[in-house]
């Protein structure tokens, strides 16, 4: 089956985040990850990922019954926020920790803390 692009639908989704907010309550739990990834791609392609995240978060907050369970449910909103955070934090962590971890891994010293796993000659 050939995939076709529908710029009108994409533009509508981008200009009307309320559609995605409404969609959030209809998506089955086992589809959250795939749908979240695709919605995020649509908004990221236009540099508008913050727009959809803000709309979904506002909707979740305004419709929450209990403050202590906010964002603890398995929802499309939490899936989108999780996908976004993973994507953005990966770049930061690689930049911030990458050089130090490479240096650490290049050392030949043992860092085992379980004395049962360390040869007796290596215990200090």
Buried (B, 14 or more C-beta within 10 A) or exposed (E): EEEEEEEEEEEEBBEEBEBBBEEBEEBEEEEBBEBBEEBBEBBBEEEBBEBBBEBBBEBBEEEEEEEEEBEEEEBBBBBBBBBBEEEEEEEEEEEEEEEEEEEEEEEEEEEEEEEEEBEEEEEE
